[in-house]
C-alpha cells in the first residue's frame, strides 16, 4: 500500500502540517513564522519520503535476487530431490487449444473432454516442415486407431501404455520423482513406471535407441542441463499428434526458482521434421502433501483388449 502513495499526496500532507497562516503582531514576525513553517514542511516531506523508501526496500528485499537452492550434501550443486508435477494441459496439446469433446461423448459425457489451454511453445507454434503438418493431422485423426500389425507406428503411444518419451513424460498429468546423487540422477515417472538415468559423469553416446532416449547432464550454475539423444522415433509429444523422428535432439534445463518450483525448458531439434529448433517452457511444482509418493500406474493389462481385441474377435 505504501508504494502507491504519490508525491502529490506527500506535498498535500506537508501543506496540512504547515496549517493556516497564524496571526502576528508585525509583518517581520509573520514572515519568520512562514519561513519556519516552510522549513518544517520540507523536513516533514523528507521524513515521509525516507519512510516510504524504507518500507519499499523491506517489501522488495530479495525479490530481485536469484533464488539460491539448497545444496546436495557434499557437493556445490543444487538438490532437486523430490516429487514434482507439471500443472497444465500440455499433455493434450503443447500448442494453443480449445475445448473439444472426448472420443466417446455419448457414452462418457464430460469424461475425456479436452480442456482449453495455452501454448507452452515459446513463440506459440511448432515450426513444422510442410509434409509434417499433414502427418500431424493424420496422427490426430488416427490417434485411437488400433492395428496389432502396426502396433508401434499407428495411434497415440500413450493410449497403448508405451513409454512416453522425453519431453512428454515431464508434463503428463502424473507426478515424477527426482533422486539425485553426485554422479547420476534417477528420474522415476508414475506413468507406466517409466524411468531414466541422467549421467552426470563419463558421458557416452547412446548404445542403442531408446523410448526415453539417452541422457547426459551437467550443471550451468544452478541449472541442470540435460542433453538427450538416442530416440527410437516412436513417441509423440501430446495427444494432438505432435511428433518427431528418431533424429530428435532435446536439451532440457531444470532451474530452481523457489523452494517448491522448478522452471522447465526443453529445446527440440529435429532436421527431419522441423524447420528450426524450438522450445517449450513451463513451471514444475513440488508435491507437498504429507507422505507424498509415487503410486503404481501399470497399464499394460488395462490396454490389452484395446490393443489385441480385434484378434480375439476375428477368431
Buried (B, 14 or more C-beta within 10 A) or exposed (E): EEEEBEEEEBEEBBEEBBEEEEEEEEEEEBEEBBEEBEEBBEEBBEEBEEEBEEBEEEEEEEEEEEEEBEEBEEEEBBBBBBBBBBEBBBBBBBBBBEEBEBEEEEEEEEEEEBEEBEBBBEEEEBBBBEEBEEBBEEBBEBBEEBEEEEBEEBBBBBBBBBBBBBBBBBBBBBBBBBBBEEEBBBBBBBBBBBBBBBBBEEEEEBEEBBBBBBBBBBEEEBBBBBBBBBBBBBBBBBBBBBBBBEBBBBBBBBBBBEEBBBBBBBBBBBEEBBEEBBBBEBBBBBBEEEEEEBEEBEBEEEBEEBBEEEEEEEE
